[in-house]
Amino acid sequence: MDIIIGRGKKARRAYGIDEIALVPGGCTLDPDLADTSWNIGGISREIPILASAMDGVVDGKMATLLSDLGAIGVLNLEGIQTRYEDPNPILDRITSVGKSEFVGLMQELYAVPVKPELIKQRIAEIKQSGGIAAVSLTPLGAVKYGAIVAEAQADLLLIQATVVSTDHLSPEGITPLDLVKLCQEMPMPVALGNCVTYDVALNLMKAGAAAVLVGIGPGAACTSRGVLGVGVPQPTAIADCAAARDDFYQETGKYIPVVADGGIITGGDICKSIACGADAVMIGSPIARASEAPGRGFHWGMATPSPVLPRGTRIKVGTTGTIEEILRGPAKLDDGTHNLLGALKTSMGTLGAKTLKEMQKVEVVIAPSLLTEGKVYQKAQQLGMGK
């Protein structure tokens, strides 16, 4: 139902993750029977999680660890790892500077040009260690470095920007990235994002996307919604894009996974994202809390270093455990940020969902009091869900 904002302007109600809840059905199953496996571009994984292509989240070592644990880590090919031969002193500077100096320092550090030879080196390092070499470029980066990524034989390429579409107008003399041509010519599967609507998701699938990333601005370190005023709450965006996936599958027989990207912190958030239609999630800040993460307890957005209009910030997330404890447990925390796979399997068991496809079909209700109902003591004592 449309809501009237004022004369000549109507709006549709959209829902955030904290406003919905999942409803158990008529059966349950042992969590060990829940199958969480999924596939992206021919790459099969047990854990439907990709770690965000952010410099405080994924480096070569983390990408390999995530691969070993059954997930995927995505390396930012326009970040610190490809601008500096030894990123460690740079990361030390980023994590030690004060709040007031942070943006200026980031703009300075990221002004150093990307070194094409480091792109090859980082991809080779991941592959040589047995990891899945999943990498990310902006559309402009794809124009500059796409051929290098192809030569380096990365396993998966993500093209990411605040918004990506197949219908992009550029100034005279500048040729925009041809997404159809890119997907056809790259020797590895190409995921495209980000988007939040049915039509754009459908067009990206028609362009040849191996997966579509859904989410504009919900990330913990992202400020796009404040800077640009753009975005759609994740459950609504996921459901709309998942509808495009299902219609595309009915029309072509090709199943293109939808990846919910941003705003996902806990196991419950992952469960709700999949229930709304996602096949997997992309998360940043939960992974940045791992002791092996390159961010040293900090996390910052991809657009933070923009020399013209920064759309991200640096947040302190702390270090709460190893990446194995965060993904597979055993959990040391009671707030849903450890053992994410265990949380998903337990939720699927409670809901009677044997597979992720069945999880996508569970009943969802609007529940604005879900996280506060009966939680007075937790909130007052800042424990569990009240942190």
Steps between C-alpha positions, in 0.01 A plus 500: 500500500632843404548759769430863417798714600344814356328621185651327201734275698418146605725247672510127558571367851833316524618284790833468681654186647406598857133534401436141395500154660485141374211271588551126573289264291345165579823300517854528628822316422836432658739786408753243375255413221484860373681542167647850473695444179473739208668570167633816338637484148569128529677541837328292770527600866359365824463840666286759313726787604734726306732730694478856370769639272619751758855563610428445868326169426684299233862461402665198337536310826137558598379399152679167539369443854144570387540258210627231736200552728243468219428866426644757256712808565496776238814711455472869411729547198490879532597511864806494721603150393563608140641845569777400740745212485488478880154610621576452871650843575208661315244301695678600820463867409132463410416329828703730724395845382230700682146562375563855382805403291356181357332616176796711390743218567288255303483736203878537512574127528257396228633765260800273437431328165399136475796291380389249233780261595359482854160397362666198339706431810207507745288270283794261458564496876141396575497230233840364602378462859197302382244777546221618274621818327182711509575865424312827469532802270293812445364549147782748430748253647365229271576718198857556622587161647255246361755357257752457783247312712423275205870433444550425869215246481297611798222256590221755543467872417258735670420836340383724783391860540242684710261438210570298183261495205502393136370843393770751594547842341856633485641839399589550136825327413476242780382150415323331792580144598312252281379247757370256238834497318691469828297198614542336160874559467632441851627143547349479848145558631412865564265612777342844467374748758375683676127536442176507700218472243333231293563666163871567550560153645324345200706708257825401672402135469420549132843660461661174608559545872605185683346652813335827597598696811213669682540792737562873490631663815411259783860407582633576847771734367305640205363855502342503151149525641595809697711658226277416203162423656488184287408147606228244566484296825641154442201264542296693243796534262588130533142387439466720190828380350425137589174535307706608198722192547199268508342660193831485313532131589148427377577677174850367431565199724806683640513546875691813602564523876410813691754612761380732778785747548511720809319561826544141618662459840364192679398147418140612525561767236639232266198277561254782431684605184478147360134474603435814295649330195879534514719205402796631698619808686802727478620624839778733608501611862436150646811372317702811591466390865710189435850491648636420152330798331736763357307790656640448851156537657386778263275498195453762227293540186620466142399858412661651812818614316313682220690820421179682410212359709583241769206267565635286778666523836725301730337321791655310787361148508755345733644150482272233644638166381654305216340483157420134567314590820307770317400274211483152654534544875509408771351835592660702776236774485125489560392776261477306174832614353682166546433163333302652214473164323368338818241775535381448143477122540317531832255752355438275201438209736256707706319609185500153343704613198728229360661722234554867432225484237259380768631770733403760239139385527448527876236737635614852585307739724535870574636516854627844607530383861696184417827619652354684799207288620584354842862620481486770771773346714732432207464859384548644848806284568634520140512122467414267212256677269520815711861581410 
